[in-house]
Amino acid sequence: MPPFRGERLDAFTDVMRDLTMQRIATWPIGEPFSLMDRAREIALDIIICSIFGVIEPSRVAQLRRSIPRAHRGGRTEARLLRAAP
């Protein structure tokens, strides 16, 4: 897993910005919504793409479903490894 500091972190800034902007573009305008839920979605996308290196849309969607379930179920490394690429 890449360390998130210094130059290594700089390599991920474009990905983080792009994923954040993609998510923000889907937010409702003129109606309330949970910012916490939206921030979690952005964080999860960043983890999937930056840490796991997954960019294929169907695999990203699968991990979006699998990772929160593994976390709620008492996140074990075995569960996360099964969810990882």
Short mmCIF file of the C-alpha atoms (twelve columns), coordinates in Angstrom:
data_MODEL
# 
_entry.id   MODEL 
# 
loop_
_atom_site.group_PDB 
_atom_site.id 
_atom_site.type_symbol 
_atom_site.label_atom_id 
_atom_site.label_alt_id 
_atom_site.label_comp_id 
_atom_site.label_asym_id 
_atom_site.label_seq_id 
_atom_site.Cartn_x 
_atom_site.Cartn_y 
_atom_site.Cartn_z 
_atom_site.pdbx_PDB_model_num 
ATOM 1  C CA . MET A 1  0.000   0.000   0.000   1 
ATOM 2  C CA . PRO A 2  1.432   3.403   -0.942  1 
ATOM 3  C CA . PRO A 3  2.240   5.825   1.882   1 
ATOM 4  C CA . PHE A 4  0.116   8.971   1.784   1 
ATOM 5  C CA . ARG A 5  2.726   11.662  2.362   1 
ATOM 6  C CA . GLY A 6  5.046   13.942  0.434   1 
ATOM 7  C CA . GLU A 7  5.633   13.179  -3.213  1 
ATOM 8  C CA . ARG A 8  3.656   9.936   -3.024  1 
ATOM 9  C CA . LEU A 9  0.570   11.871  -1.973  1 
ATOM 10 C CA . ASP A 10 1.133   14.419  -4.738  1 
ATOM 11 C CA . ALA A 11 0.803   11.613  -7.289  1 
ATOM 12 C CA . PHE A 12 -2.787  11.028  -6.135  1 
ATOM 13 C CA . THR A 13 -4.025  14.618  -6.034  1 
ATOM 14 C CA . ASP A 14 -5.349  14.604  -9.611  1 
ATOM 15 C CA . VAL A 15 -7.250  11.368  -8.998  1 
ATOM 16 C CA . MET A 16 -8.653  12.704  -5.720  1 
ATOM 17 C CA . ARG A 17 -9.729  15.974  -7.326  1 
ATOM 18 C CA . ASP A 18 -11.320 14.269  -10.330 1 
ATOM 19 C CA . LEU A 19 -13.234 11.748  -8.197  1 
ATOM 20 C CA . THR A 20 -14.428 14.534  -5.900  1 
ATOM 21 C CA . MET A 21 -15.614 16.684  -8.794  1 
ATOM 22 C CA . GLN A 22 -17.435 13.713  -10.373 1 
ATOM 23 C CA . ARG A 23 -19.306 13.055  -7.134  1 
ATOM 24 C CA . ILE A 24 -20.097 16.726  -6.474  1 
ATOM 25 C CA . ALA A 25 -21.614 16.986  -9.965  1 
ATOM 26 C CA . THR A 26 -24.276 14.465  -8.885  1 
ATOM 27 C CA . TRP A 27 -25.314 16.294  -5.708  1 
ATOM 28 C CA . PRO A 28 -28.851 17.691  -5.643  1 
ATOM 29 C CA . ILE A 29 -29.294 21.429  -6.071  1 
ATOM 30 C CA . GLY A 30 -31.864 23.274  -3.979  1 
ATOM 31 C CA . GLU A 31 -32.652 20.386  -1.658  1 
ATOM 32 C CA . PRO A 32 -31.057 19.188  1.570   1 
ATOM 33 C CA . PHE A 33 -28.855 16.104  1.664   1 
ATOM 34 C CA . SER A 34 -26.452 14.417  4.057   1 
ATOM 35 C CA . LEU A 35 -22.981 15.820  3.543   1 
ATOM 36 C CA . MET A 36 -21.526 13.062  5.743   1 
ATOM 37 C CA . ASP A 37 -22.898 10.372  3.419   1 
ATOM 38 C CA . ARG A 38 -21.542 12.188  0.372   1 
ATOM 39 C CA . ALA A 39 -18.119 12.647  1.977   1 
ATOM 40 C CA . ARG A 40 -18.012 8.907   2.747   1 
ATOM 41 C CA . GLU A 41 -18.801 8.139   -0.904  1 
ATOM 42 C CA . ILE A 42 -15.925 10.361  -2.032  1 
ATOM 43 C CA . ALA A 43 -13.547 8.794   0.494   1 
ATOM 44 C CA . LEU A 44 -14.539 5.302   -0.611  1 
ATOM 45 C CA . ASP A 45 -13.979 6.171   -4.278  1 
ATOM 46 C CA . ILE A 46 -10.533 7.553   -3.434  1 
ATOM 47 C CA . ILE A 47 -9.643  4.405   -1.494  1 
ATOM 48 C CA . ILE A 48 -10.819 2.115   -4.290  1 
ATOM 49 C CA . CYS A 49 -9.040  3.998   -7.068  1 
ATOM 50 C CA . SER A 50 -5.911  5.277   -5.311  1 
ATOM 51 C CA . ILE A 51 -5.101  2.539   -2.824  1 
ATOM 52 C CA . PHE A 52 -6.518  -0.535  -4.576  1 
ATOM 53 C CA . GLY A 53 -5.780  0.833   -8.048  1 
ATOM 54 C CA . VAL A 54 -9.167  -0.245  -9.404  1 
ATOM 55 C CA . ILE A 55 -10.545 1.896   -12.238 1 
ATOM 56 C CA . GLU A 56 -12.738 -0.527  -14.218 1 
ATOM 57 C CA . PRO A 57 -16.313 0.727   -13.566 1 
ATOM 58 C CA . SER A 58 -17.975 -2.614  -12.842 1 
ATOM 59 C CA . ARG A 59 -15.215 -3.587  -10.400 1 
ATOM 60 C CA . VAL A 60 -15.389 -0.165  -8.719  1 
ATOM 61 C CA . ALA A 61 -19.169 -0.638  -8.315  1 
ATOM 62 C CA . GLN A 62 -18.630 -4.101  -6.825  1 
ATOM 63 C CA . LEU A 63 -16.127 -2.749  -4.305  1 
ATOM 64 C CA . ARG A 64 -18.448 0.149   -3.418  1 
ATOM 65 C CA . ARG A 65 -20.962 -2.472  -2.316  1 
ATOM 66 C CA . SER A 66 -18.507 -4.916  -0.712  1 
ATOM 67 C CA . ILE A 67 -16.284 -2.654  1.384   1 
ATOM 68 C CA . PRO A 68 -19.033 -1.026  3.500   1 
ATOM 69 C CA . ARG A 69 -20.607 -4.456  4.123   1 
ATOM 70 C CA . ALA A 70 -17.267 -5.862  5.265   1 
ATOM 71 C CA . HIS A 71 -16.757 -2.837  7.523   1 
ATOM 72 C CA . ARG A 72 -20.217 -3.122  9.116   1 
ATOM 73 C CA . GLY A 73 -19.667 -6.829  9.689   1 
ATOM 74 C CA . GLY A 74 -16.688 -6.230  11.952  1 
ATOM 75 C CA . ARG A 75 -14.062 -5.478  9.362   1 
ATOM 76 C CA . THR A 76 -11.608 -8.308  9.215   1 
ATOM 77 C CA . GLU A 77 -8.649  -8.332  6.902   1 
ATOM 78 C CA . ALA A 78 -9.935  -11.538 5.312   1 
ATOM 79 C CA . ARG A 79 -13.205 -9.849  4.364   1 
ATOM 80 C CA . LEU A 80 -11.433 -6.842  2.898   1 
ATOM 81 C CA . LEU A 81 -9.020  -9.036  0.975   1 
ATOM 82 C CA . ARG A 82 -11.933 -10.919 -0.588  1 
ATOM 83 C CA . ALA A 83 -13.418 -7.555  -1.626  1 
ATOM 84 C CA . ALA A 84 -10.120 -6.250  -3.023  1 
ATOM 85 C CA . PRO A 85 -9.057  -6.760  -6.654  1 
# 
